[in-house]
Amino acid sequence: VRWLQLPGHPTTVTRTFTTDGLRVSWKPPRYLPGHYTENVVSIFRIVEGKFGYYDIYNGPDTTVTLDRESILSALIPDNNGRPSLLLKIAVCNENGFGCHRQLTFKPTPEQAQAL
């Protein structure tokens, strides 16, 4: 598979903190050769002592909402008291996954308190 046959990365990504959790939405890549098949959203977390990105959504929608439990289980602490949440979004066509868009979400103290 040539890399030119793979889709580009998602564009215009927005993150909105809501009472339900964190809503993330995006637009399809500007470069999308071939037949689009799905979007994949992955979240970085530690599971049973192993860390990595775990898929939390596969499908056609361009919006996903992470509930509070998902957010809390994936927050990465830091020394400044503002933990981070890491997400990746990728688009897939019949040739495979294209470039991913990585996001870092740092809840404000007010947002973290609401969790």
C-alpha positions in Angstrom: 0.0 0.0 0.0 1.4 3.4 -0.9 1.0 6.1 1.6 -0.8 8.3 -0.9 -3.6 5.8 -0.9 -4.2 6.4 2.9 -6.5 9.1 4.3 -5.1 12.3 5.9 -5.7 13.2 9.5 -9.0 14.5 10.9 -9.4 18.3 10.8 -11.1 20.9 12.9 -11.1 19.0 16.1 -13.2 20.5 18.9 -13.3 19.5 22.6 -16.2 20.5 24.8 -16.5 19.7 28.5 -20.1 18.9 29.4 -22.0 17.6 32.4 -21.9 14.2 30.7 -18.1 14.2 30.2 -15.9 15.3 27.3 -17.4 15.6 23.8 -14.9 15.5 21.0 -15.9 16.1 17.4 -14.0 16.5 14.1 -14.3 16.9 10.4 -13.1 14.3 7.8 -9.6 14.7 6.4 -9.1 17.1 3.5 -7.4 14.2 1.7 -9.5 11.1 1.6 -8.7 8.8 -1.3 -10.7 5.7 -1.9 -13.7 4.6 0.1 -14.0 5.8 3.7 -14.7 3.0 6.1 -14.5 4.3 9.7 -13.2 6.6 12.4 -11.2 5.2 15.3 -10.8 7.1 18.6 -8.2 5.7 21.1 -7.5 6.8 24.7 -4.2 6.5 26.5 -4.4 4.6 29.8 -2.7 2.1 32.0 -4.5 -1.3 32.2 -3.2 -4.1 34.4 0.3 -2.5 34.5 0.5 -2.0 30.7 0.2 1.4 29.1 -0.9 2.3 25.6 -3.7 3.5 23.5 -6.9 1.5 23.7 -9.7 1.9 21.1 -12.9 3.4 22.6 -14.8 4.0 19.4 -14.9 2.5 15.9 -17.6 3.7 13.5 -18.9 6.3 11.1 -19.7 9.1 13.5 -17.5 12.2 13.8 -18.4 12.9 17.4 -17.8 10.9 20.6 -18.5 11.6 24.2 -16.3 10.2 26.9 -18.1 9.6 30.2 -16.6 10.6 33.5 -15.5 7.1 34.4 -13.5 6.8 31.1 -11.9 10.2 31.8 -11.0 9.4 35.4 -9.5 6.0 34.5 -7.3 7.7 31.9 -6.0 10.9 33.6 -2.3 11.1 33.7 -1.1 13.0 36.8 1.5 15.8 36.6 3.5 17.9 39.0 1.4 21.0 38.5 -1.9 19.4 39.6 -3.4 19.5 36.1 -3.6 15.9 34.9 -3.8 15.2 31.2 -6.0 13.1 29.0 -4.5 11.8 25.7 -6.6 10.9 22.7 -5.9 9.8 19.1 -8.3 10.1 16.2 -7.7 8.3 12.9 -9.7 7.7 9.7 -9.6 4.5 7.8 -10.3 3.6 4.2 -10.1 0.3 2.4 -6.3 0.6 2.3 -5.8 1.1 6.1 -5.4 3.8 8.7 -4.2 7.2 7.7 -2.4 9.7 9.9 -3.8 10.2 13.4 -4.6 13.4 15.2 -3.3 13.4 18.8 -5.1 15.5 21.4 -4.1 16.5 24.9 -6.9 17.7 27.2 -5.9 19.3 30.5 -9.1 19.9 32.6 -9.1 23.2 34.4 -9.4 22.9 38.2 -13.1 23.6 37.9 -13.6 20.9 35.3 -11.5 18.4 37.3 -13.6 19.2 40.4 -16.8 18.4 38.4 -15.5 14.9 37.7 
